C-alpha cells in the first residue's frame, strides 16, 4: 500500500445511524457497540492523518419527502423513507459529533443511492488526486459499503475493507458479508492491521 496514493473513505457516519436519538440507530446499535465501531473509526482517521492519507466522508442525503427514492420504494430505501431518515439539512443527516471530522477532510456530496460512487464526484476526486487505493468503512456493511467496494473493484481501484469499522443491522449479516463477500472484492483487515500497514510506509 502506497500511502501517497491511498484514501480513507467513510460512508454514512451520520447521526441517524450513530446517535442514540438517530432514526435508524436501533437497527444497527448492537453491531456498532459490539464492534467498538466509533472508537475504531476514529483510530483509523487518526492514523490516516498521521500518515498524510486524506479522509473522505460520503454522507447520504435526501430532499424533503425523499423524492429521489420514488413513490413505490422497496428494500433498504423503503426503510429510509418510512423512517424519514437522512433528510438534507436535518440533524440526522449531519456527521455524528463523536466522529473526528475536520475542516481539511473531504465531504463528498450527492449520495442518494447505494454506492458512494453513484451520483457523486467521488471517482473524479480520487483520480484527480492520484488515488489508486481506497480504504472503506461505515454503513451498512452489506449494503452501501458492499456496493461501494464492488464498484471500486470494478473501476480498478485497490480496495481494503475495515472489518471492525463497518456496521449493519444484525451480527449474522455482518459476519456473512465480512466472511464471504468482502474477500471476493477487497483485502479485509481490522483497523489495527491498517494502522500497522500504513505505519511501515
Protein Blocks (a to p, Z undefined) as FASTA:
>chain_A
ZZklcccddehiafklmpmkbmklmmmmmmmmmnommmmmmmmmmmmmmnopacdddddd
ddehilmnojbdghjllmmmmnopaiehiaklpccfklccdfkbccdehiacfblkgopa
klmmmmmnopabdcdedddfklmmmmmmmmmmmnopacdddfklcccedjklmmmmmmmm
mmmmpccddfklmmmmmmmZZ
